[in-house]
Amino acid sequence: MNILRFINTCIVIVALLALPFPGTAAKPNPYQDYIDNYSAMAVEQQQAHGIPASITLAQGLLESRAGQSSLATLGNNHFGIKCHREWTGDTLLRNDDAVNECFRSYPTAAESFEDHSRFLLRKRYAPCFEHDITDYASWANSLKACGYATDPNYATRLIAIIERYALYLFDTDAGRRAEEDVNFIHDMLRSTHPVRKSRGLHCVFATPGDTYSSIAKELGLKTSRLLELNDCKEDVEIKPWEEVYLEEKRDTPPDNLTKATIGEGESMHSIAQRFGMRLETLRKLNPKAKDRPGTTLRLQ
């Protein structure tokens, strides 16, 4: 069977599987909805400023939680850009690396996308533009190296999102045409969770809808062991793009980090996952800390 026939067969199969059963409704997918709503905007920014559409979309998906964060819903801030001294527009206060940090607020999402491009055109991010428009992995790593985010796994999360949703197709004319033709077979053809490393520890990144049991089944592991390695007592749906460790986490934080603030949509557990620390260790360091956004935690 040649590749074209194989793809056509996949299209027919997935189209049939996608048909809803009588009396059922399709489960909402905010990540795919976000891509559908904002991919054209990301392509426009690529054509105007040379920033890969895949990078823009992945950052928007990650920073705004697919448009569901309060920064996005209340202030149209899709990229988590803070105020900085030059900002003269509207603002919102949110807990992030510290309590009540100042974030930019925009009248429309389009202005957020445009400001994101202007932000990356600053001298600080010049190394990003040394990479080819189709080299999304190098762009992601350069963004992290240039200090876009303090998250040690920021680049890896972006790459995971791009590969999960085949966002690289939006970076070229041929890819965008292919995306329009076979968009609905992405889920069937995408790769399984690739094993990566965080702080030298083997892990995978959860995607929307993942549970510990689904990942354990895919990787041929015992669910009970995966729960133990990740400080969980129950098999629950995992926060999208959170680390799922395949070996024992550490008792020490990453170098030079002494504290972290629980941000919007986070918990003490997600902080422990981000830094590859045992939750028990984090709790011992913060015996009186409240597990809620705005709480600053000691990491050592």
Disulfide bonds with the S-S distance in Angstrom:
Cys83-Cys102 1.97
